[in-house]
């Protein structure tokens, strides 16, 4: 069963044709990032740094809990990728 992914609206103009919501096969957040990269080259670089880790101003939530690249994605789960709000 695929996982449901919601992408940040700010990312969509950079990747024409990328939908706000989609389903993909992935067992971890890292696998989801790889699947997004396979569909839209360059997307992983916008979401992850070279260490590799999720970028500082990107938040990932799996079923309402903060996640990291190694976080498991149970079948049918919901993965939300959102941009952090920062400023002073």
Secondary structure, DSSP 8 states (H G I E B T S, - for coil): --EEEE--HHHHTTSTT--SEEEE--SBHHHHHHHHHHHSTTHHHHHB-TTSSB-TTEEEEETTEE--TT-B--TT-EEEEEE-----
